[in-house]
Amino acid sequence: MSKTVLAIDIGSTKICAIISQINEDDSIQIIGAGTTKAQGLKKGSITNIELASKSIKAAVSDAKRVAGSDIKRAIVTISGAYTKSLNSNGIVNIPNKEISFKEIERVMQTSLYNANIPNEFEVLHALPFNFKVDDQDFIEDPLGMNASRLEVETHIITTQKSNLNNLKKAVRGAGVEVENVILNGYASSIATLNQDEKELGVAVIDMGGNTSNISIHIGNSIKYNDFLGVGSNHVTSDLSMALHTPLNVADSVKLSYGSLLTPTNDLIELPIIGDEHNTHEVSLEVVHNVIFARVEETLMILSQFIDNSGLKDQIGAGVILTGGFSKMEGIRDLAIATFGSMPVRIAKPKEMDGLFDNLRGPEYSSAVGLVMYSASAFTPYEIDVNKRVRHSNEAPVSQTNVDFTQEPEIPIVPAQEEETEVDKMVTLPSNKEKKSDEAGAFSKFWNWATQLF
């Protein structure tokens, strides 16, 4: 049975909504899309809920019109702006000596339980990067293996609760319920990475309008992620100040002449800020120098992030640049020089059925990644924002179709009583099972711990 998915990528400069059909075999067909200029957002976070809701509503309405669908639930991206990451681990014993999905779920929930997460933070993703079966390290998938003990190391990405709640409020204001929330850098990497790059280790840098997000993948999981509040709009404001010209003119100069390659000495006429009736001549060399300085500085800071991660020697596949800022002419050569001769690739989202031409650019990577996430293209196991353990081979009919509509009721604030009433009949049993499951996991862990010590 196929399902319809609405994915909303909420960026600082644009909001993109994509509606797609996901079939039983996880193949994707895009049936509608809408893009609108973002309002009420700065550096990836909501600064005005009402304006943000209007922008989201406009993008979603366009997508619905094209798709002919009236979908009311969405999977959305969240910026890395207010995220904090930490690593944690968990250990469980295997009573019947064979690892089932239940044991994997237990060990992952234990690693989450052991993590020192501040009160004002909410878990976005808990991604396992090392399963250990007895004393054997780096097991790709422990399911079905014989063992007496299972350990896991997880990379946990958290965000401020207020940030998450404001995002949900803005989406709800557009008449859409949030079903799942994905870190935008994670979504971008799903849309751009191939298997070889994951295995060799790779840094994915999503360079947007106001922000640049970096995530380092080693094997199947993200092991490091960070955020830089600099994007292509900073180039625009630099040009505006350096050339004494209005922002909209500076933006069109960036789009028309923005290049990191050797400049010409040609002159262009630009209006003067505060005196629009008069123009002055500016050399393209000046334009080039302003752009070059900002882009070089941005890449140098991102290079420092890679150095600070402690994972530089594990990045065999180098760096992948995606996002709208990566379209700047000559950025790849400058990146190779800045990142110390690492391989650099500019990545567009992967091809899929019905992908509109205007969605093929690198600026749509995280929007396309969201759609792919909905088709189970995530790490083999992970705990999502709804505290549910996801499995990339989870049964599409029984598990996904039931759980997908139920689980999001958990994080929603109880004030929304009418909606909870409607779903009560379906949701209640699964929540009870879940709670008892978790309680079982922790009590077993406690019994094991007391035996040990």
matplotlib code that plots the C-alpha trace (Angstrom):
import matplotlib.pyplot as plt

x = [0.0, 1.5, 1.4, 1.5, 4.2, 4.5, 8.1, 8.7, 12.3, 12.3, 15.4, 16.5, 15.9, 13.3, 10.7, 10.2, 7.3, 7.3, 4.5, 5.4, 4.0, 6.0, 5.2, 5.5, 9.0, 10.1, 10.3, 9.4, 7.3, 7.2, 3.7, 3.8, 6.1, 6.0, 8.7, 8.3, 10.6, 11.1, 9.8, 10.0, 13.2, 16.8, 19.8, 17.5, 15.4, 11.9, 11.9, 8.2, 5.7, 3.0, 5.2, 6.8, 3.4, 2.3, 5.4, 5.0, 1.3, 2.1, 4.7, 2.4, -0.7, 1.3, 2.5, -1.1, -2.4, 0.0, -0.4, -4.2, -3.8, -5.0, -2.4, -2.4, 0.7, 4.3, 7.9, 10.0, 13.6, 15.1, 18.2, 21.4, 21.5, 20.4, 21.6, 24.0, 25.5, 26.9, 27.9, 26.5, 26.6, 24.4, 24.8, 22.2, 22.4, 20.7, 18.7, 17.9, 21.3, 19.8, 19.6, 16.1, 14.8, 13.5, 17.1, 18.4, 15.5, 16.4, 20.1, 19.4, 16.9, 19.5, 22.1, 19.6, 18.8, 22.5, 23.0, 23.4, 20.8, 20.0, 16.4, 15.7, 16.9, 14.9, 16.4, 16.2, 18.2, 20.0, 22.2, 24.2, 27.7, 29.1, 27.4, 29.5, 28.4, 30.2, 33.7, 33.4, 33.5, 31.8, 29.0, 27.0, 23.7, 23.5, 20.0, 19.7, 23.3, 24.1, 25.5, 25.2, 25.8, 25.1, 26.6, 26.0, 27.7, 25.3, 25.7, 22.8, 21.7, 19.5, 17.9, 16.4, 12.8, 11.7, 13.3, 11.4, 8.1, 8.3, 8.9, 5.9, 3.8, 4.7, 3.9, 0.7, -0.3, -0.1, -2.7, -0.3, 0.6, 4.3, 4.8, 8.6, 11.5, 14.9, 18.1, 18.6, 22.3, 21.2, 18.5, 21.1, 23.4, 20.7, 20.0, 23.6, 25.8, 26.5, 27.5, 31.2, 31.4, 29.7, 32.1, 35.2, 34.1, 32.9, 32.1, 28.9, 28.6, 25.2, 25.9, 22.6, 21.5, 22.2, 23.8, 26.3, 25.8, 28.5, 28.0, 30.7, 29.7, 31.8, 30.2, 26.4, 26.1, 26.8, 29.6, 30.0, 27.8, 28.2, 26.7, 28.1, 25.8, 27.3, 25.8, 25.5, 23.4, 26.6, 28.2, 25.3, 25.6, 29.4, 28.9, 26.3, 28.6, 31.8, 30.0, 27.7, 24.7, 21.3, 20.9, 18.7, 21.3, 24.1, 22.2, 21.8, 25.5, 26.3, 24.1, 25.3, 29.0, 29.6, 32.6, 35.8, 37.7, 40.1, 38.3, 38.2, 38.7, 35.4, 33.3, 29.6, 27.3, 25.5, 23.1, 24.4, 22.7, 20.7, 21.0, 19.3, 19.1, 22.9, 25.1, 28.8, 31.2, 32.7, 35.4, 34.5, 37.8, 36.5, 33.4, 35.6, 37.8, 34.9, 33.3, 36.6, 37.4, 34.1, 34.0, 37.6, 37.0, 33.8, 35.6, 38.6, 36.2, 34.5, 38.0, 38.7, 35.5, 36.9, 40.2, 38.4, 36.2, 39.2, 37.9, 40.0, 42.1, 38.9, 37.5, 38.7, 36.1, 36.8, 34.2, 30.9, 29.5, 25.7, 23.1, 22.6, 25.9, 27.8, 26.7, 29.2, 31.5, 35.0, 34.0, 35.2, 38.8, 38.9, 37.6, 40.3, 43.0, 41.4, 40.7, 44.3, 44.0, 41.1, 38.8, 35.8, 32.5, 29.6, 26.5, 23.0, 20.2, 19.8, 17.5, 14.0, 10.7, 8.9, 11.7, 10.9, 13.7, 13.7, 14.3, 17.5, 19.8, 22.0, 19.8, 17.1, 19.2, 17.6, 14.0, 14.7, 16.5, 13.3, 11.3, 14.0, 14.0, 10.2, 11.1, 13.3, 16.6, 18.0, 20.7, 19.9, 18.6, 17.9, 15.7, 13.7, 12.2, 9.1, 11.4, 10.6, 13.3, 13.3, 14.7, 15.5, 14.0, 10.9, 7.8, 6.1, 2.6, 2.3, 4.8, 5.2, 1.6, 0.3, 3.0, 3.6, 0.2, 0.2, 3.6, 3.6, 0.8, 3.4, 5.4, 2.3, 1.4, -1.8, -3.5, -4.5, -7.3, -9.6, -6.9, -5.9, -9.5, -9.8, -6.7, -7.3, -8.7, -5.7, -2.9, -3.5, -2.7, 0.6, 1.6, 1.0, 2.9, 5.8, 5.9, 5.8, 8.6, 10.7, 10.0, 10.9, 14.2, 15.2, 14.2, 16.2, 19.1, 18.9, 18.8, 21.8, 23.7, 23.0, 24.1, 27.3, 28.2]
y = [0.0, 3.4, 6.4, 10.1, 12.2, 15.9, 17.1, 20.8, 22.1, 25.3, 27.3, 30.9, 32.1, 29.7, 27.2, 24.2, 21.8, 18.5, 16.0, 12.5, 9.0, 6.3, 2.8, -0.5, -1.1, 2.3, 3.7, 7.4, 9.5, 13.2, 14.5, 18.1, 20.9, 24.5, 27.0, 30.4, 33.1, 32.5, 35.2, 35.2, 33.2, 34.2, 31.9, 28.9, 29.6, 31.1, 34.8, 35.5, 32.7, 34.4, 35.4, 31.9, 30.3, 32.4, 31.4, 27.7, 27.9, 29.5, 26.7, 23.9, 25.3, 25.4, 21.8, 20.6, 22.4, 20.6, 17.2, 17.4, 16.2, 17.6, 16.0, 17.4, 15.9, 16.7, 15.7, 18.9, 20.0, 21.8, 24.0, 23.0, 26.5, 25.5, 21.9, 20.2, 16.8, 14.2, 10.6, 7.9, 4.1, 1.3, -2.3, -5.1, -8.8, -11.2, -13.7, -16.1, -15.7, -14.4, -10.7, -9.7, -6.2, -6.0, -6.2, -3.6, -1.3, -2.0, -1.2, 2.0, 3.2, 2.4, 4.5, 7.4, 6.9, 7.0, 10.3, 13.4, 15.6, 19.0, 19.6, 22.3, 20.0, 17.5, 14.6, 14.9, 11.8, 9.0, 7.4, 4.2, 4.3, 1.2, -2.0, -4.4, -8.1, -9.7, -8.4, -8.0, -4.4, -2.5, -5.0, -3.5, -5.1, -7.3, -8.5, -12.3, -12.8, -15.1, -13.3, -13.0, -9.2, -6.3, -2.8, 0.3, 3.7, 6.4, 9.9, 11.9, 15.2, 17.4, 20.8, 23.4, 22.5, 26.1, 26.0, 22.7, 24.0, 27.2, 25.3, 23.0, 26.1, 27.8, 24.6, 24.1, 27.7, 26.8, 24.1, 21.1, 18.8, 17.9, 14.1, 14.0, 16.5, 15.9, 17.8, 19.6, 18.5, 14.9, 15.3, 16.8, 13.9, 11.4, 13.1, 13.4, 10.6, 7.2, 4.0, 4.3, 7.8, 6.7, 3.8, 5.8, 8.6, 12.0, 15.5, 17.0, 20.8, 22.3, 25.9, 27.9, 31.5, 32.3, 29.2, 26.4, 23.0, 20.4, 16.7, 14.0, 10.5, 7.5, 4.2, 4.4, 7.1, 10.8, 11.0, 14.8, 17.8, 21.5, 24.8, 28.1, 31.1, 32.3, 31.8, 33.4, 36.3, 37.5, 37.9, 40.1, 42.4, 42.6, 43.7, 46.2, 47.8, 47.7, 49.1, 51.5, 50.1, 48.8, 45.2, 44.2, 45.6, 43.9, 40.6, 40.9, 41.8, 38.6, 36.5, 38.0, 38.5, 36.3, 34.2, 33.1, 32.8, 35.4, 38.7, 41.1, 44.9, 45.7, 48.4, 48.2, 51.1, 50.8, 53.1, 54.7, 53.8, 56.7, 58.5, 56.1, 58.7, 58.8, 55.9, 55.2, 52.9, 49.9, 47.5, 43.8, 43.2, 44.9, 42.7, 39.6, 40.6, 41.2, 37.8, 35.9, 37.3, 36.2, 32.7, 32.0, 33.0, 30.8, 27.7, 28.3, 28.2, 25.0, 23.5, 24.3, 22.5, 19.4, 19.7, 20.1, 17.1, 14.8, 12.8, 14.3, 11.2, 9.1, 11.2, 9.2, 10.4, 14.1, 16.9, 17.2, 20.7, 21.2, 23.9, 27.1, 28.7, 25.8, 27.0, 29.9, 29.6, 28.4, 27.3, 23.8, 24.8, 27.2, 24.5, 22.0, 24.6, 25.4, 21.9, 20.8, 18.9, 16.7, 15.5, 17.9, 17.3, 19.6, 17.5, 17.7, 15.6, 12.0, 11.4, 10.1, 9.6, 12.9, 15.1, 18.5, 20.3, 23.2, 20.7, 19.3, 22.0, 21.6, 24.1, 21.4, 18.7, 18.8, 18.9, 15.8, 14.2, 14.5, 12.6, 9.9, 9.7, 9.0, 6.1, 4.6, 5.9, 6.5, 4.7, 1.0, 1.9, 5.2, 6.8, 9.7, 12.8, 10.8, 8.5, 5.6, 3.2, 3.2, 0.4, 0.9, -2.5, -2.0, -3.6, -1.0, -2.3, -3.3, -1.1, 2.1, 2.6, 2.2, 3.8, 6.7, 8.2, 7.4, 8.3, 12.0, 12.4, 11.8, 15.2, 17.4, 19.6, 18.4, 21.7, 20.3, 18.2, 17.9, 16.3, 13.9, 12.8, 11.8, 9.7, 8.3, 5.0, 4.2, 5.8, 4.6, 0.9, 1.6, 4.2, 1.7, -1.0, 1.5, 2.6, -0.9, -1.8, 1.0, 0.2, -3.4, -2.3, -0.1, -2.7, -5.4, -3.0, -2.2, -6.0, -6.6, -3.7, -4.8, -8.3, -6.9, -4.7]
z = [0.0, -1.0, 1.3, 0.6, 2.4, 2.8, 3.4, 4.3, 4.3, 6.4, 5.5, 6.3, 2.7, 1.3, 2.3, 0.1, 0.3, -1.6, -1.8, -2.9, -3.2, -1.5, -2.7, -0.8, -2.3, -1.0, -4.5, -4.6, -7.0, -6.5, -7.3, -6.1, -5.0, -3.9, -3.0, -1.3, 0.1, 3.8, 6.2, 10.0, 10.1, 10.8, 10.8, 10.5, 13.5, 13.9, 14.8, 14.0, 14.2, 12.3, 9.3, 9.2, 9.2, 6.2, 4.3, 5.1, 4.2, 0.8, -0.1, 1.1, -0.8, -4.0, -3.5, -2.7, -5.8, -8.0, -6.3, -6.0, -2.4, 0.9, 3.2, 6.8, 8.3, 7.5, 8.1, 8.5, 8.8, 11.7, 11.5, 13.3, 14.9, 18.4, 18.5, 20.8, 20.3, 22.6, 22.5, 24.9, 25.2, 26.5, 27.4, 27.8, 28.3, 25.9, 28.0, 25.2, 23.4, 20.2, 19.4, 18.3, 17.4, 21.0, 22.3, 19.8, 20.9, 24.6, 24.1, 22.2, 24.8, 27.5, 25.7, 25.6, 29.3, 30.1, 28.2, 30.2, 28.3, 29.9, 30.8, 28.3, 25.4, 23.4, 21.5, 17.7, 16.7, 18.5, 15.8, 16.6, 15.2, 16.8, 17.8, 19.9, 20.2, 23.2, 22.5, 18.7, 17.6, 14.7, 13.9, 11.0, 12.0, 15.1, 14.3, 14.6, 15.9, 18.8, 21.8, 25.6, 25.6, 23.3, 23.5, 21.5, 21.1, 19.8, 18.6, 20.1, 18.5, 20.7, 20.2, 22.5, 23.4, 22.8, 19.3, 18.5, 19.9, 18.0, 14.8, 15.5, 16.3, 13.0, 11.0, 12.9, 12.1, 8.5, 9.1, 9.1, 12.0, 12.5, 12.2, 12.4, 12.6, 10.9, 11.2, 7.9, 7.6, 8.1, 5.4, 3.0, 3.5, 2.8, -0.5, -1.6, -0.2, -1.9, -0.1, -0.9, 0.6, 3.8, 4.2, 3.5, 5.8, 4.5, 5.6, 4.2, 4.2, 3.4, 2.6, 2.6, 2.6, 6.2, 7.6, 6.8, 8.5, 8.6, 9.4, 9.4, 8.5, 9.3, 8.3, 8.6, 11.1, 11.7, 14.3, 14.4, 13.5, 13.8, 12.6, 11.3, 11.0, 7.7, 4.2, 0.8, 2.2, 4.0, 0.6, -0.4, 2.7, 2.3, -1.3, -0.2, 2.3, 0.1, -3.0, -1.1, -3.0, -1.8, -0.8, -3.7, -6.2, -4.3, -4.6, -8.3, -8.6, -6.7, -8.9, -12.2, -11.5, -8.4, -9.2, -7.5, -10.8, -12.1, -12.5, -15.4, -15.0, -16.6, -14.9, -13.9, -13.0, -9.7, -7.8, -4.6, -1.3, 0.0, -3.4, -5.9, -8.7, -9.0, -10.0, -9.7, -11.5, -9.8, -11.1, -11.2, -9.6, -6.4, -6.6, -6.9, -4.0, -1.7, -2.6, -2.5, 1.0, 2.5, 0.9, 1.8, 5.4, 5.5, 4.1, 6.5, 9.5, 8.2, 7.7, 11.4, 12.3, 10.6, 12.4, 15.8, 15.2, 15.7, 12.7, 9.9, 9.3, 8.9, 6.1, 3.2, 0.7, 1.5, 1.5, -0.2, -0.7, -1.3, -0.7, -2.7, -1.7, -3.3, -6.8, -6.6, -9.6, -8.6, -5.1, -5.6, -6.4, -3.5, -1.2, -2.4, -1.6, 1.8, 3.0, 2.4, -0.9, 0.2, -2.6, -2.9, -4.7, -5.4, -4.8, -6.2, -4.8, -6.2, -9.2, -8.5, -10.4, -11.0, -9.7, -11.1, -13.0, -10.5, -7.6, -9.2, -7.8, -4.7, -2.8, -2.7, -1.2, 2.3, 0.9, -1.3, 1.7, 3.8, 1.1, 1.0, 4.9, 4.7, 2.4, 5.1, 3.8, 7.3, 9.2, 9.8, 13.4, 15.0, 17.7, 16.2, 17.8, 18.8, 20.9, 18.5, 17.4, 13.6, 11.5, 7.8, 7.0, 9.1, 7.6, 5.5, 6.0, 9.6, 11.4, 9.3, 8.3, 11.9, 13.8, 11.4, 12.2, 15.9, 17.2, 16.6, 19.2, 22.0, 21.8, 21.1, 24.1, 25.9, 25.1, 21.7, 23.1, 20.1, 18.0, 20.8, 21.3, 17.7, 17.7, 21.2, 20.2, 17.9, 19.9, 23.4, 23.0, 21.3, 23.9, 26.7, 25.0, 24.4, 28.0, 29.4, 26.8, 28.0, 31.6, 30.9, 29.3, 32.2, 34.9, 33.1, 32.7, 36.5, 37.4, 35.2, 36.7, 40.3, 39.5, 38.0, 40.9]

ax = plt.figure().add_subplot(projection="3d")
ax.plot(x, y, z, "-o")
ax.set_aspect("equal")
plt.show()
